């Protein structure tokens, strides 16, 4: 007579998350039982473990695959596109680059398979600035690169829009969410670039705020870069940091806009958190982030967006001055262990 599986044993096995090779038979024979765990095993990127979490971190230029070889689980995903480049100097002040789009989702289900990862490069400084590269997790989460800052011609649209060139009251470029792809439960961040009605360039849009308009007073003052969005998906210092523009809580900020350039004798303005500062002497400070701080501008060049933050580059002023390149993007996948 073939042994009959105990329904009680099967129920207990399901509750404990294990499987059994064999069970007790009605004859009372104790048959060999083997417990098989159901672990989650994944590879790809730089893997860090902290507390009860494991994170796979993908940075430019090392695009890779997130590969699940065993088990199923739910993961938290951060996808940040490359920031747009600030515009080089020329006949008129230039706008800062817009931040790359930021996508964040918690509880996304994954199962065995290969999930391609692309990490976007920051856009080059040009006139106007160049849009940053897209970043993506598989085909489900695609973040659009940040728009280039305006200079000579108009700023370009992006995940966040580039800041406008000087004397252009409506020159800030728009954020274009239609170019990004996300599931319904994910959150997409991006904002418009600042306008430039005065002599200075507009600030690039940030993931957390629109780029600042050039105020026109003092003459030549540029617009500040839009702030990034704070998402502490990996542990970071949460103490305060002091910038020329004030004190902010330090953490992981993603997608700060680049500062617009100042004309005349004005001091450079600050980039949004993670974005590059504008040129001039003294130049604007780069936006602070616990991951990578944006670059500070000086008399000959604007600051670059922070690497791995998707920050926009700062705008430059006169001919011969160089705008800041956009910061590269990043993709982070984390789960509980």
PAZAPA-4460 file (N, C-alpha, C; in steps of 0.05 Angstrom, whole numbers, plus 32768, in hexadecimal, padded with zeros to 4 digits):
% residues 337
    n_x    n_y    n_z   ca_x   ca_y   ca_z    c_x    c_y    c_z   seq   type   mol
   8011   7FE8   8000   8000   8000   8000   8012   8019   8000     1      X     A
   800C   802B   7FEE   801D   8044   7FEC   8016   8056   8004     2      X     A
   802B   8063   800F   8026   8075   8025   8015   808C   801D     3      X     A
   8004   8095   8030   7FF3   80AC   802C   7FFE   80C4   803B     4      X     A
   8002   80DA   802E   800D   80F2   803A   7FFB   80FD   804F     5      X     A
   8006   8105   8066   7FF7   8111   807B   7FEF   812E   8074     6      X     A
   7FD5   8134   8074   7FCD   8150   806E   7FD7   8163   8083     7      X     A
   7FD9   815A   809C   7FE3   816B   80B1   8000   8172   80AC     8      X     A
   8010   815E   80A4   802C   8164   809E   802F   8177   8087     9      X     A
   801E   8174   8073   8020   8186   805C   8019   81A2   8065    10      X     A
   8005   81A5   8076   7FFD   81C0   807F   8013   81CD   808F    11      X     A
   801F   81BE   80A1   8035   81C8   80B1   804C   81D0   809F    12      X     A
   8052   81BF   808B   8068   81C6   8078   8063   81E0   806A    13      X     A
   804A   81E4   8061   8045   81FD   8054   8048   8215   8066    14      X     A
   803F   8212   807F   8042   8228   8092   805F   822F   8098    15      X     A
   8070   821B   8098   808C   821F   809E   809C   8226   8085    16      X     A
   808F   8226   806E   809D   822D   8056   80B1   8218   804D    17      X     A
   80AC   81FE   8052   80BE   81E9   804A   80AF   81D4   803B    18      X     A
   80BE   81C2   802D   80B2   81AC   801F   80BE   8192   802A    19      X     A
   80AE   817C   8029   80B8   8163   8033   80B9   814E   801D    20      X     A
   80CF   813F   801D   80D1   8129   800A   80BD   8114   800F    21      X     A
   80BA   810C   8028   80A8   80F6   802F   809A   80FE   8049    22      X     A
   8088   80ED   8052   8078   80F4   806A   8072   80DA   8078    23      X     A
   8062   80DC   808D   805A   80C4   809C   8045   80B5   808C    24      X     A
   8047   809A   808C   8033   808A   807F   801F   8080   8094    25      X     A
   8008   8076   808A   7FF4   806B   809C   7FFE   8052   80AB    26      X     A
   8013   8045   80A0   801E   802E   80AD   802F   8035   80C5    27      X     A
   8034   804F   80C9   8044   8057   80E0   8061   8058   80DB    28      X     A
   8069   8052   80C2   8086   8053   80BC   8090   8070   80BC    29      X     A
   80A6   8074   80C9   80B2   808F   80C8   80C6   808F   80B1    30      X     A
   80BF   809E   809C   80D0   809F   8084   80E2   80B7   8086    31      X     A
   80F8   80B6   8078   810C   80CC   8078   80FF   80E6   806E    32      X     A
   8103   80FB   807D   80F8   8115   8076   810E   8129   8072    33      X     A
   810E   8138   805D   8122   814C   8057   8114   8167   8054    34      X     A
   811E   817B   8063   8113   8196   8061   8123   81A6   804C    35      X     A
   8114   81B2   803A   8120   81C1   8024   8118   81DE   8028    36      X     A
   812B   81F0   802E   8126   820C   8031   8120   8219   8015    37      X     A
   8114   8230   8016   810D   823E   7FFD   811B   825A   7FFE    38      X     A
   8136   825A   7FFA   8144   8274   7FFD   8141   8285   7FE4    39      X     A
   8148   829F   7FE7   8148   82B1   7FD0   8165   82B6   7FC9    40      X     A
   816D   82B1   7FB0   8189   82B4   7FA7   8189   82C6   7F8F    41      X     A
   8199   82DB   7F90   819B   82EE   7F79   81B8   82F8   7F77    42      X     A
   81BF   8301   7F5F   81DA   830B   7F5A   81D8   8324   7F48    43      X     A
   81EF   8331   7F45   81F1   8349   7F34   81F6   8362   7F43    44      X     A
   8207   8374   7F38   820E   838D   7F44   8221   8389   7F5C    45      X     A
   8225   839F   7F6A   8234   839E   7F83   8221   8398   7F9A    46      X     A
   8225   8383   7FA8   8212   8379   7FBC   821C   8382   7FD8    47      X     A
   820A   838F   7FE7   8210   8397   8002   81F9   838E   8014    48      X     A
   8201   8384   802C   81ED   837B   8040   81EE   838E   8057    49      X     A
   81D7   8397   8060   81D6   83A9   8077   81BC   83A3   8087    50      X     A
   81C0   839D   80A0   81A9   8395   80B1   819B   837D   80A5    51      X     A
   8181   837F   80A1   8172   8369   8096   816E   836B   8078    52      X     A
   817D   837D   806B   817A   8381   804E   8193   837B   803F    53      X     A
   818F   8373   8026   81A5   8370   8013   819E   8382   7FFB    54      X     A
   81B3   8391   7FF1   81AF   83A3   7FDB   81C2   839C   7FC4    55      X     A
   81B7   839D   7FAB   81C7   839A   7F93   81C9   83B6   7F87    56      X     A
   81E1   83C0   7F84   81E5   83DC   7F7C   81F3   83DC   7F60    57      X     A
   81E6   83E8   7F4D   81F0   83E9   7F31   81F7   8406   7F2B    58      X     A
   8210   840B   7F23   8219   8426   7F1C   8225   8427   7F00    59      X     A
   8224   843E   7EF4   8230   8442   7ED9   824E   8441   7EDC    60      X     A
   825D   8435   7EC9   8253   8429   7EAF   824D   840C   7EB1    61      X     A
   824C   8400   7EC9   824A   83E3   7ECC   822D   83DA   7ECC    62      X     A
   821F   83DD   7EB5   8205   83D2   7EB2   8207   83B3   7EB4    63      X     A
   81F2   83A6   7EBE   81F4   838A   7EC5   81D8   837E   7EC4    64      X     A
   81D5   8366   7ECF   81BB   835A   7ED2   81B7   8354   7EF0    65      X     A
   819E   8357   7EF8   8195   834C   7F12   818A   8331   7F0C    66      X     A
   8197   831C   7F16   8190   8301   7F10   8186   82F2   7F28    67      X     A
   816D   82E9   7F27   8161   82D9   7F3D   8164   82BC   7F35    68      X     A
   8173   82AC   7F44   8177   8290   7F3E   8166   827D   7F4E    69      X     A
   815B   8287   7F64   814B   8276   7F75   8139   8286   7F87    70      X     A
   8120   827D   7F8A   810E   828A   7F9C   80FF   82A1   7F91    71      X     A
   80EC   82AB   7FA0   80DC   82C3   7F98   80DC   82D6   7FB1    72      X     A
   80D9   82EF   7FAB   80D7   8303   7FC1   80CD   831D   7FB5    73      X     A
   80CA   8331   7FC7   80C3   834C   7FBE   80DB   835E   7FC3    74      X     A
   80E1   836F   7FB0   80F9   8381   7FB2   80F0   839E   7FB1    75      X     A
   8102   83AF   7FBC   80FF   83CC   7FB9   8112   83D5   7FA3    76      X     A
   8109   83E6   7F92   8118   83EE   7F7A   811B   840C   7F79    77      X     A
   8134   8416   7F74   8139   8432   7F6E   8147   8433   7F53    78      X     A
   813C   8443   7F40   8147   8447   7F26   814B   8465   7F22    79      X     A
   8164   846D   7F1D   816A   848A   7F19   8178   848D   7EFF    80      X     A
   816D   849E   7EED   8179   84A3   7ED3   8190   84B6   7ED6    81      X     A
   81A1   84B8   7EC1   81B7   84CB   7EC0   81AC   84E8   7EBE    82      X     A
   81BA   84FA   7ECC   81B3   8516   7ECC   81BB   8524   7EB2    83      X     A
   81AD   8539   7EAB   81B3   8548   7E93   81CB   855A   7E97    84      X     A
   81DA   855F   7E81   81F1   8571   7E82   81E9   858E   7E83    85      X     A
   81F9   859E   7E92   81F5   85BB   7E91   8200   85C6   7E77    86      X     A
   81F7   85DD   7E70   81FF   85E9   7E57   821A   85F7   7E5A    87      X     A
   822B   85F5   7E46   8244   8604   7E45   823F   8622   7E42    88      X     A
   8253   8632   7E49   8250   864F   7E47   8250   8658   7E2B    89      X     A
   8245   8670   7E27   8244   867C   7E0C   823A   8698   7E0F    90      X     A
   822C   86A2   7DFB   8221   86BD   7DFC   8207   86BD   7E0C    91      X     A
   820A   86BD   7E26   81F3   86BC   7E37   81F5   86A5   7E4B    92      X     A
   81E8   86A8   7E62   81EB   8694   7E77   81DA   867B   7E71    93      X     A
   81E3   8665   7E7D   81D8   864B   7E76   81C9   863E   7E8C    94      X     A
   81B7   862C   7E85   81A7   861D   7E99   81B5   8604   7EA3    95      X     A
   81AD   85FC   7EBB   81B7   85E3   7EC6   81A8   85CB   7EBB    96      X     A
   81B5   85B4   7EBB   81A9   859B   7EB2   8194   8591   7EC5    97      X     A
   8180   8584   7EB9   816B   8578   7ECA   8174   855D   7ED4    98      X     A
   8169   8555   7EEB   816F   853B   7EF7   8163   8525   7EE7    99      X     A
   816F   850E   7EE9   8163   84F6   7EDE   8149   84EE   7EED   100      X     A
   8136   84E2   7EDF   811E   84D9   7EEC   8125   84C4   7F02   101      X     A
   8115   84C4   7F17   8119   84B1   7F2D   8100   84A0   7F30   102      X     A
   8103   8486   7F30   80ED   8473   7F35   80F3   8463   7F4E   103      X     A
   80DF   8461   7F60   80E2   8452   7F78   80C9   8441   7F7C   104      X     A
   80CE   8427   7F83   80B8   8415   7F89   80C0   8402   7F9F   105      X     A
   80AD   83FC   7FB0   80B1   83E8   7FC5   809F   83D0   7FC0   106      X     A
   80A8   83B8   7FC7   8097   83A1   7FC5   8093   8397   7FA9   107      X     A
   80A6   8399   7F97   80A3   838F   7F7C   80AA   8371   7F7B   108      X     A
   8099   8360   7F71   809E   8343   7F72   80B2   833A   7F5C   109      X     A
   80C5   8329   7F64   80D8   831E   7F51   80D9   8300   7F55   110      X     A
   80DF   82F1   7F40   80E1   82D4   7F40   80F9   82CD   7F2F   111      X     A
   8101   82B3   7F2E   8119   82AC   7F1F   8118   82B6   7F02   112      X     A
   812F   82C2   7EFA   8131   82CD   7EE0   8146   82E3   7EDF   113      X     A
   814A   82EF   7EC8   815E   8304   7EC4   8151   831E   7EBF   114      X     A
   8159   8332   7ECE   814D   834D   7ECC   8164   8360   7EC3   115      X     A
   8164   8368   7EA9   817A   8379   7E9F   817A   8395   7EAD   116      X     A
   8192   839F   7EB2   8195   83B9   7EBF   81A5   83CB   7EAD   117      X     A
   819C   83E3   7EA9   81AB   83F8   7E9B   81AD   8410   7EAD   118      X     A
   81C5   841C   7EAE   81CA   8434   7EBF   81D2   844A   7EAC   119      X     A
   81C3   8460   7EAC   81C8   8475   7E99   81E0   8487   7EA0   120      X     A
   81EF   848F   7E8C   8205   84A2   7E90   81FA   84BE   7E93   121      X     A
   8209   84D0   7EA0   8202   84EC   7EA1   8206   84F9   7E86   122      X     A
   81F5   850D   7E80   81F7   851B   7E67   820F   852D   7E67   123      X     A
   821B   8531   7E4F   8233   8541   7E4D   822B   855F   7E4D   124      X     A
   823E   8570   7E56   823B   858D   7E54   823E   8594   7E37   125      X     A
   822C   85A4   7E2D   822C   85AD   7E11   821C   85C7   7E10   126      X     A
   8215   85D0   7DF9   8205   85E8   7DF7   81EF   85E4   7DE2   127      X     A
   81D7   85DC   7DEA   81CE   85D7   7E06   81D9   85BD   7E11   128      X     A
   81D5   85B7   7E2B   81DE   859F   7E37   81D1   8586   7E2B   129      X     A
   81DE   856F   7E2E   81D4   8556   7E23   81C3   8547   7E38   130      X     A
   81AE   853A   7E2E   819D   852B   7E40   81AC   8513   7E4B   131      X     A
   81A6   850C   7E64   81B2   84F4   7E71   81A6   84DB   7E66   132      X     A
   81B4   84C5   7E6B   81AB   84AB   7E62   8196   849E   7E73   133      X     A
   8185   848E   7E67   8170   847F   7E76   817C   846A   7E88   134      X     A
   816F   8464   7E9E   8176   844D   7EAF   815D   843B   7EB1   135      X     A
   8162   8421   7EB4   814B   840F   7EB5   8150   83F6   7EC5   136      X     A
   813B   83EB   7ED1   813A   83D1   7EDC   8126   83C1   7ECB   137      X     A
   8131   83AC   7EBD   8121   839C   7EAB   8113   83AF   7E97   138      X     A
   80FB   83A7   7E8F   80EB   83B9   7E7D   80D4   83C6   7E8D   139      X     A
   80D4   83C2   7EA7   80BE   83CC   7EB7   80C3   83E8   7EC3   140      X     A
   80DC   83EE   7EC8   80E3   8408   7ED5   80F8   8416   7EC4   141      X     A
   80F0   842A   7EB5   8102   8439   7EA3   8101   8456   7EAA   142      X     A
   8117   8461   7EB3   8119   847E   7EBB   8126   848E   7EA5   143      X     A
   8119   84A4   7E9D   8122   84B5   7E87   8138   84C8   7E90   144      X     A
   814C   84CB   7E7F   8163   84DC   7E86   815B   84F9   7E89   145      X     A
   816B   8508   7E9A   8166   8524   7E9F   816B   8536   7E86   146      X     A
   815B   854B   7E83   815E   855D   7E6D   8177   856F   7E6F   147      X     A
   8182   8577   7E58   8199   8589   7E58   8192   85A6   7E5D   148      X     A
   81A4   85B4   7E69   819F   85D1   7E6F   81A0   85E1   7E55   149      X     A
   8190   85F7   7E55   818E   8608   7E3D   81A6   861A   7E3B   150      X     A
   81AF   861E   7E22   81C5   8630   7E1C   81C8   8634   7DFE   151      X     A
   81C4   864C   7DF4   81C4   8650   7DD7   81A8   8649   7DCD   152      X     A
   81A0   8630   7DD2   8185   8628   7DCB   8177   861D   7DE4   153      X     A
   815E   8615   7DE2   814E   860F   7DF9   8158   85F6   7E08   154      X     A
   8151   85F5   7E22   8156   85DD   7E32   8145   85C6   7E27   155      X     A
   814D   85AD   7E2E   813F   8596   7E24   8130   8588   7E3A   156      X     A
   811A   857B   7E32   810A   856C   7E45   8119   8553   7E4E   157      X     A
   810F   8548   7E65   811C   8530   7E6F   810C   8525   7E87   158      X     A
   8119   8513   7E96   810C   8509   7EAE   8106   8521   7EC0   159      X     A
   8118   8533   7EC3   8113   854F   7ECC   811E   8561   7EB7   160      X     A
   8111   8578   7EB3   8118   8589   7E9D   8131   859A   7EA3   161      X     A
   8140   85A1   7E8D   8157   85B3   7E90   814E   85D0   7E96   162      X     A
   815F   85DF   7EA3   815A   85FB   7EA8   815D   860C   7E8F   163      X     A
   814D   8622   7E8D   814D   8633   7E76   8166   8645   7E73   164      X     A
   816C   864C   7E5B   8182   865F   7E56   8178   867B   7E5E   165      X     A
   818B   868E   7E61   8184   86A8   7E6B   8171   86B7   7E58   166      X     A
   8162   86CA   7E65   814F   86DB   7E57   813A   86CB   7E48   167      X     A
   8132   86B4   7E53   811D   86A4   7E48   8109   869E   7E5E   168      X     A
   80F4   86AD   7E5F   80E2   86AC   7E76   80D2   8692   7E77   169      X     A
   80D1   8683   7E62   80C3   8669   7E63   80D5   8652   7E59   170      X     A
   80EF   8656   7E5E   8103   8643   7E52   8108   862A   7E61   171      X     A
   80FE   8627   7E79   8103   860E   7E88   80F5   85F6   7E7A   172      X     A
   8103   85E1   7E75   80F8   85CA   7E67   80E7   85B9   7E7A   173      X     A
   80D4   85AB   7E6F   80C1   859B   7E7F   80CD   8580   7E86   174      X     A
   80C4   8575   7E9C   80C8   8558   7EA1   80B4   8549   7E90   175      X     A
   80BD   8532   7E85   80AC   8523   7E73   80A7   8507   7E7E   176      X     A
   8093   8503   7E8F   808E   84E9   7E9B   8087   84D3   7E87   177      X     A
   807D   84DB   7E70   8075   84C7   7E5C   808C   84B6   7E52   178      X     A
   80A5   84C0   7E55   80BC   84B2   7E4B   80C7   849D   7E5F   179      X     A
   80BC   849E   7E77   80C4   848A   7E8B   80AF   8474   7E8D   180      X     A
   80B6   845D   7E96   80A4   8446   7E98   80A5   843B   7EB5   181      X     A
   808E   8436   7EC1   808E   842C   7EDC   8074   841D   7EE1   182      X     A
   8074   8409   7EF4   805B   83FD   7EFC   804A   8410   7F0B   183      X     A
   8031   8409   7F0F   801E   841B   7F1C   8024   8421   7F39   184      X     A
   8032   840F   7F47   8038   8414   7F63   8052   8424   7F67   185      X     A
   8061   8429   7F52   807A   8437   7F55   8075   8455   7F54   186      X     A
   8088   8465   7F5F   8086   8482   7F5F   809C   848D   7F4D   187      X     A
   8094   84A0   7F3B   80A6   84AD   7F29   80AA   84CA   7F31   188      X     A
   80C3   84D2   7F33   80CA   84EE   7F3B   80D8   84FD   7F24   189      X     A
   80CF   8516   7F20   80DC   8527   7F0C   80CD   8542   7F0B   190      X     A
   80DC   8557   7F05   80D0   8572   7F05   80DB   8583   7EEF   191      X     A
   80CD   8599   7EE9   80D5   85AB   7ED4   80EE   85BB   7EDC   192      X     A
   80FD   85C4   7EC7   8113   85D6   7ECB   8109   85F3   7ED0   193      X     A
   811B   8603   7EDC   8114   861F   7EE2   8116   8631   7EC9   194      X     A
   8105   8645   7EC9   8106   865A   7EB4   811C   866E   7EB9   195      X     A
   8121   867E   7EA5   8138   8691   7EA7   8130   86AC   7E9C   196      X     A
   811E   86BA   7EAA   8116   86D5   7EA1   812C   86EA   7EA4   197      X     A
   8140   86E5   7EB6   8155   86F7   7EBA   816E   86F0   7EAB   198      X     A
   8185   86FB   7EB3   819E   86F7   7EA5   81AA   86DC   7EAB   199      X     A
   81A3   86CF   7EC2   81AE   86B5   7EC9   819E   869F   7EBD   200      X     A
   81AA   8687   7EBC   819D   866F   7EB2   818B   8662   7EC7   201      X     A
   8177   8653   7EBE   8164   8646   7ED1   8171   862C   7EDC   202      X     A
   8168   8625   7EF4   8171   860C   7F00   8164   85F4   7EF4   203      X     A
   8172   85DE   7EF2   8166   85C5   7EE8   8153   85B9   7EFB   204      X     A
   813E   85AC   7EF1   812A   85A0   7F02   8136   8589   7F12   205      X     A
   812D   8585   7F2A   8135   856F   7F3B   811F   855B   7F3F   206      X     A
   8126   8543   7F49   8112   852F   7F4D   80FF   8537   7F63   207      X     A
   8108   8549   7F76   80F6   8551   7F8C   80EB   856C   7F89   208      X     A
   80F4   857D   7F76   80EA   8598   7F74   80F1   85A4   7F59   209      X     A
   80E1   85B8   7F50   80E7   85C5   7F37   8101   85D5   7F39   210      X     A
   810E   85DA   7F22   8125   85EB   7F22   811E   8608   7F28   211      X     A
   8131   8616   7F34   812D   8632   7F3B   812E   8644   7F23   212      X     A
   811D   8658   7F22   811E   866C   7F0D   8135   8680   7F13   213      X     A
   8141   868A   7EFE   8155   86A0   7F03   8145   86B8   7F0C   214      X     A
   814B   86C4   7F23   813A   86D8   7F2E   813C   86F4   7F21   215      X     A
   8152   86F9   7F13   8155   8713   7F07   815F   8728   7F1A   216      X     A
   815F   8722   7F34   8169   8735   7F48   8176   8724   7F5E   217      X     A
   8191   8726   7F63   81A2   8739   7F55   81A6   8731   7F38   218      X     A
   81AD   8745   7F27   81B0   8740   7F0A   81C4   8729   7F05   219      X     A
   81BB   8717   7EF5   81CD   8701   7EED   81CB   86E8   7EFF   220      X     A
   81BC   86EA   7F15   81BB   86D3   7F27   81AD   86BB   7F19   221      X     A
   81B8   86A3   7F1C   81AC   868C   7F10   8198   867E   7F23   222      X     A
   818A   866B   7F18   8176   865C   7F28   8183   8643   7F34   223      X     A
   817C   863D   7F4D   8186   8626   7F5B   817B   860C   7F4F   224      X     A
   818B   85F7   7F51   8181   85DE   7F47   816B   85D3   7F59   225      X     A
   8158   85C5   7F4D   8142   85B8   7F5C   814D   85A2   7F6E   226      X     A
   8142   85A0   7F86   814B   858C   7F99   8145   856F   7F90   227      X     A
   8157   855D   7F98   8151   8541   7F93   813D   8536   7FA7   228      X     A
   8137   851C   7FA4   8124   850F   7FB6   8133   84FC   7FC8   229      X     A
   812C   84FC   7FE2   813B   84EC   7FF6   812E   84D1   7FF8   230      X     A
   813D   84BC   7FF0   8134   84A0   7FF2   814B   8490   7FFE   231      X     A
   814A   8489   8017   815F   847A   8024   815B   845C   8021   232      X     A
   8160   8453   8009   815C   8437   8003   8174   8427   800D   233      X     A
   818B   8434   8012   81A2   8428   801E   81AA   843B   8036   234      X     A
   81B7   8430   804A   81BC   8441   8062   81CE   8459   805B   235      X     A
   81C7   8470   8066   81D7   8488   8062   81D7   8499   807B   236      X     A
   81EA   84AB   807C   81EB   84BE   8092   81D3   84D0   8091   237      X     A
   81C4   84D3   80A7   81AD   84E3   80A7   81B1   84FD   80B7   238      X     A
   81CA   8503   80BE   81CF   851D   80CB   81CE   8534   80B8   239      X     A
   81CE   854D   80C2   81CB   8564   80B1   81E6   856B   80A3   240      X     A
   81E4   8578   808C   81FC   8582   807F   81F6   859F   8078   241      X     A
   8209   85B1   8079   8205   85CD   8074   8210   85D5   8059   242      X     A
   8200   85E0   8048   8207   85EA   802E   8204   8609   802F   243      X     A
   8210   8617   801C   820C   8634   801B   81EE   863C   801B   244      X     A
   81DE   862B   800F   81C1   8631   800E   81B2   862A   8027   245      X     A
   81BF   861E   803B   81B2   8617   8053   81B8   85FA   805B   246      X     A
   81AC   85F2   8071   81B1   85D7   807D   819B   85C4   8073   247      X     A
   81A4   85AC   806B   8191   8598   8063   8198   857E   8072   248      X     A
   8185   856C   8076   818C   8552   8082   819A   8541   806D   249      X     A
   81B2   8537   8074   81C1   8527   8061   81B6   850B   8060   250      X     A
   81B3   8501   8048   81AA   84E6   8044   81AF   84E0   8027   251      X     A
   81A1   84CC   801C   81A5   84C5   8000   818F   84D4   7FF0   252      X     A
   8199   84E8   7FE1   8187   84F8   7FD0   818E   84F1   7FB3   253      X     A
   8179   84EE   7FA3   817C   84E6   7F87   816F   84FA   7F75   254      X     A
   817E   8502   7F60   8172   8513   7F4B   8170   8530   7F52   255      X     A
   8187   853D   7F59   8187   855A   7F5D   818C   8568   7F43   256      X     A
   817F   857F   7F3F   8183   858F   7F27   819D   859F   7F28   257      X     A
   81A9   85A5   7F11   81C1   85B5   7F0F   81B9   85D3   7F11   258      X     A
   81CB   85E3   7F1C   81C6   8600   7F1F   81C9   860E   7F05   259      X     A
   81B8   8623   7F01   81BB   8635   7EEB   81D3   8647   7EEF   260      X     A
   81DF   8651   7ED9   81F7   8661   7EDC   81F0   867E   7EE3   261      X     A
   8203   868B   7EF1   8201   86A7   7EF8   8211   86B7   7EE4   262      X     A
   8206   86CE   7EDD   8214   86E1   7ECC   821F   86F8   7EDD   263      X     A
   822E   8709   7ED0   8239   8720   7EDE   824B   8719   7EF4   264      X     A
   8248   8727   7F0B   825A   8722   7F22   824C   8712   7F37   265      X     A
   8236   8706   7F31   8227   86F6   7F45   8236   86DD   7F4C   266      X     A
   8234   86D4   7F66   823F   86BB   7F6E   822F   86A4   7F62   267      X     A
   823C   868D   7F5E   822E   8676   7F54   821A   866B   7F68   268      X     A
   8204   8660   7F5E   81EF   8656   7F6F   81F2   8637   7F72   269      X     A
   81E4   862C   7F85   81E8   8610   7F8C   81D7   85FD   7F7B   270      X     A
   81E2   85E6   7F77   81D3   85D1   7F6A   81BE   85C5   7F7E   271      X     A
   81A9   85B9   7F73   8197   85AA   7F84   81A6   8592   7F90   272      X     A
   819B   8586   7FA4   81A9   8571   7FB3   81B2   855B   7FA0   273      X     A
   81CC   8558   7F9B   81D6   8545   7F88   81DD   8552   7F6D   274      X     A
   81D4   856A   7F68   81D9   8578   7F4F   81F2   8589   7F50   275      X     A
   81FC   8591   7F39   8215   85A2   7F38   820F   85BF   7F3C   276      X     A
   8223   85CE   7F47   8220   85EB   7F4B   8227   85FA   7F31   277      X     A
   821D   8613   7F30   8223   8624   7F19   823E   8630   7F1A   278      X     A
   8248   8639   7F03   8263   8645   7F02   8262   8662   7F0C   279      X     A
   8279   866E   7F0E   827F   868A   7F17   8293   8687   7F2E   280      X     A
   829B   869E   7F39   82B0   869F   7F4D   82A6   86AF   7F65   281      X     A
   829E   86A2   7F7C   829F   8686   7F80   8288   8677   7F73   282      X     A
   828C   865E   7F6B   8278   864F   7F5E   8263   8644   7F72   283      X     A
   824D   863B   7F68   8238   862F   7F79   8241   8614   7F83   284      X     A
   8238   860D   7F9B   823E   85F3   7FA7   822D   85DD   7F9A   285      X     A
   8239   85C5   7F99   822A   85AE   7F90   8217   85A6   7FA6   286      X     A
   8200   859B   7F9E   81EC   8592   7FB2   81F7   857A   7FC1   287      X     A
   81F4   8579   7FDB   81FE   8564   7FEC   81ED   854B   7FEB   288      X     A
   81F9   8534   7FEC   81EB   851A   7FEE   81FE   8507   7FFB   289      X     A
   81F4   84F5   800B   8205   84E1   8017   8211   84CE   8003   290      X     A
   8206   84CC   7FEB   8211   84BA   7FD7   8229   84C8   7FC9   291      X     A
   8224   84DD   7FBB   8239   84ED   7FAE   8230   850A   7FAC   292      X     A
   8240   851C   7FB6   8239   8539   7FB5   823E   8543   7F99   293      X     A
   822C   8555   7F90   8230   8562   7F76   8249   8574   7F77   294      X     A
   8255   8579   7F60   826D   8589   7F5E   8268   85A7   7F61   295      X     A
   827C   85B5   7F6C   827A   85D2   7F70   8286   85E0   7F57   296      X     A
   8278   85F5   7F4F   8281   8604   7F38   8298   8617   7F3F   297      X     A
   82A6   8621   7F2B   82BB   8635   7F2F   82BA   8649   7F17   298      X     A
   82CE   8658   7F14   82CE   866E   7F00   82CF   8663   7EE4   299      X     A
   82D9   864B   7EE0   82DC   8640   7EC5   82C8   862A   7EBE   300      X     A
   82BB   861E   7ED2   82A9   8608   7ECC   8294   8605   7EE1   301      X     A
   827E   85F9   7EDA   8269   85F3   7EED   826D   85D7   7EF8   302      X     A
   8260   85D1   7F0F   8262   85B7   7F1C   8253   85A2   7F0E   303      X     A
   825D   8589   7F0F   824F   8572   7F04   823B   8567   7F18   304      X     A
   8227   8559   7F0E   8215   854A   7F1F   8223   8534   7F2D   305      X     A
   821A   852D   7F45   8227   8518   7F54   8224   84FD   7F47   306      X     A
   823B   84EE   7F44   823A   84D3   7F38   8228   84C1   7F48   307      X     A
   8217   84B2   7F39   8205   849F   7F46   81EC   84AC   7F53   308      X     A
   81E8   84C6   7F4F   81D1   84D3   7F5A   81BD   84DC   7F44   309      X     A
   81C6   84DC   7F2B   81B5   84E7   7F16   81B1   8505   7F17   310      X     A
   81C4   8513   7F24   81C2   8530   7F27   81C9   853E   7F0D   311      X     A
   81BD   8555   7F08   81C3   8565   7EF0   81DC   8575   7EF3   312      X     A
   81EA   857B   7EDD   8201   858C   7EDE   81FA   85AA   7EDE   313      X     A
   820C   85BA   7EEA   8208   85D6   7EEC   820D   85E4   7ED1   314      X     A
   8200   85FB   7ECD   8204   860B   7EB5   821B   861E   7EB8   315      X     A
   8228   8624   7EA0   823F   8636   7EA0   8237   8651   7E94   316      X     A
   824B   8664   7E94   8244   867F   7E8D   8251   8687   7E72   317      X     A
   8267   8694   7E73   8273   86A0   7E5C   8280   868C   7E49   318      X     A
   8286   8694   7E31   8294   8682   7E1E   82AE   8678   7E2A   319      X     A
   82B3   865F   7E26   82CB   8652   7E31   82C6   8644   7E4C   320      X     A
   82B0   864B   7E59   82A9   863D   7E72   829A   8623   7E6B   321      X     A
   829E   860F   7E7C   8293   85F4   7E76   827D   85EE   7E8A   322      X     A
   8267   85E5   7E7F   8251   85DC   7E90   8258   85C2   7E9E   323      X     A
   8248   85BA   7EB2   824D   85A1   7EC1   823F   858A   7EB4   324      X     A
   824C   8573   7EB2   823F   855B   7EA8   822B   8551   7EBC   325      X     A
   8217   8543   7EB2   8203   8537   7EC4   820F   851F   7ED3   326      X     A
   8204   851A   7EEA   820D   8502   7EF9   8200   84E9   7EEF   327      X     A
   820F   84D3   7EF0   8205   84B9   7EE7   81EE   84B0   7EF9   328      X     A
   81DE   849D   7EEF   81C8   8493   7EFE   81D0   847B   7F0F   329      X     A
   81BC   846D   7F19   81C1   8456   7F2B   81A8   8444   7F2B   330      X     A
   81AC   842A   7F30   8195   8418   7F35   819C   8408   7F4E   331      X     A
   8189   8407   7F61   818D   83F8   7F7A   8175   83E6   7F7E   332      X     A
   817A   83CD   7F83   8165   83B9   7F89   816B   83AE   7FA5   333      X     A
   8158   83AF   7FB7   815D   83A4   7FD2   8146   8392   7FDB   334      X     A
   814C   8381   7FEE   8138   836E   7FF8   8140   8365   8014   335      X     A
   812D   835B   8023   8133   8351   803D   813F   8335   803C   336      X     A
   8151   832F   804E   815E   8315   804F   815A   8309   806B   337      X     A
***
